[in-house]
Amino acid sequence: MGAMSNTQATMCATFVDEWARAGITDAVIAPGSRSTPLALALTGESRLRVHVFHDERAASFAALGIGLASGRPAVLLCTSGTAATHFHAAVVEAHQAGVPMLVCTADRPPELHDVGAPQTIDQQHLFGRAVRWFVDPGVAHDGSRDSWRALAARAVVEATGAWPGPVHLNLAFRDPLVGAAGDLPPGRAGGAPWVTGGAPQRTTLVIDGERILLVAGAGAEPVLAGLGLPVIADPRSGLAGPNVIRHADAVLRHSSSAKALLPGVVWRVGPPPASKVVNEWLAASGAVEHVIAGGWSDPAGTAATHAPFGTVPVLPLADPAWLGRWQAADGAAARAIATLLARQTVLTEPFVARTTVEALPEGGHLVVASSMPVRDVEWFAERRDDVTIHSNRGANGIDGTIATGVGVALATGRPTTVLLGDIAFLHDSTALIGIQQRGVNLTIVVIDNDGGGIFSFLPQAAALPKERFEQVFGTPHGVRAEELAAVHGIASLTVDAPEALGPALRATSDSEGVWLVVARTDRTANVRLHDDLNAAVAVALAKLRADQG
C-alpha cells in the first residue's frame, strides 16, 4: 500500500459515510478491478446492504428497482471501460421515469487515456443529458479532501430533488487500488449529512369547470380516489374505489360512449396511461387540460397548465350525474369482460394479467413488463389499493424487467411478482445468475407465446407474408423457459388450464425463494380474444345506452 492508495481509500470511505448519513441503504456492485477502492468502502460499511450482480445491465436495473420501490437512490458501481456502457439503458429509464440513482463508474487516470491502455474509454458525460448531474472530481489527493463531503452530499441532493433521477460520478483511480482509509474529514454534528435539499414547495392550482375528469398515473396522491370525480387510474397509481374507472380503453373504443363521456376539464397527475385509445381520445377531446407531473409530460402538446408534483388542486363540488355516467359505462364493460374471460377454456393473456393481480398477497408488489403485459393489466385487471404495481414506463422498454423486480424485492422485503413475456424473460436472463442466493420472495410469471406478441396487433401482421412477419417481428425462439430457469436452480410450474393459474400463483407467493410460473398462450388467438373482448363491451354499452333512452 502507498500514500496514493490510502488517499483513494479515504476519499471513498468519506463518500460512503456521507451517503449513509443521507439515508442511503443499498449499494449494487458489478465486480471489476478498477472500482476496488469504492467497492471496498461500500462492503465495509455496516449501514449499507450490498448486492453483487455479475452482469452490469442486471445490476443497473436492480438499482433502478430499489429506487423505484423505496424512493431512495441506490449506489451503483462498475469498473472502467465498456462495463459502464451497460448501465445506459437503466440510466435512461431512471431519467425519464424520475427514479433516483447514484451511478458510480470507475475510470483510468488521465495518463492512461488516449494511449491504448486496456479497459479505457471516454467516460466523460457518458450518459449525455440523461442525468441530473455529472461530476468527475479527478484522482483523489489530500488537497481536495475538504470537498469530498460536499460532493458526496450534493450527489444525493441532485438525485432526490423535485424531479428525482440519476447522478453520474466518474471516479478515476490509480494503482495500487487496495489501500487503508485514514481519518475522514469531519462531518456535520449528530451524523447529519453535509448538505440537504429543500422539499418541493406545495402550491395551489385552482381548477374550475364542468365535467371534470381525473387521469391518475404513477405518483398520484390517494386523495384522488375520494374526490367524487371519475378517475381513469393507471394501475401504478395504486388508486381503487367506486369512482375509479377500470376499463376506460374498452369503453372509449365505443364511439357513442366516447362522445357521450367527453370532458370539459381534464386534470392529469403523473405520466399518461399506456392506452393509445385513451390518450388519443384525451388529445382530441377539446377539454382544458391541466398536468401535474415530475418532468415535462405533455406528449400531445395539449396541456393548458403544467405544474410540478406537490401542487394541490382546488376542485369544485363533484357532479353525481357526471360520475354516474362513467360508472354505468365502466360497470357494463366490467361485466362483459368478466363474463367472457370466465368462459375461457384455455389460458389467455388477459386472463393471466387479471388473475396475477387478483392473486397478489396483501402488501405485495408487482413489476409488469412494458409491451402487452402492462396493457393487459391496465385494460383487464381489477384495481387494488393494497398492492403496489411498478412498470418501467419512462422509456417503455422491456430491458431489465426481472432485475427491476429483484431490486423491488430487495428494497421492500415483500413478496414480489414479475409479469412479463417470453422475449422480455430471455432479454434479461442474466438477472437469474445467483438469484436464489439473494433471499428474496420472487415469482416470475412468463407469458410464453414463443415470440413478440405485441407485434401481432400491428398492421405489419396483416400486410406482410406470414414467413416474413415471423422472421422480423414474431421472432420465435423455441427456448423453454423452464429449462433455462432450472439451470439457475429455479423451480417452475407450467400451467395449462385457467383454473390452475390462481392456485399456482398463490402457492409460489407464499413460498420462500424464487419460482417460475409459465403460462403458454397463442399469439393469433390472443389477438382474436382482444377483438372479442372489445366487441362484447361494445354490445354491452349499446344496450346500456338503449336502456337509458
Disulfide bonds with the S-S distance in Angstrom:
none
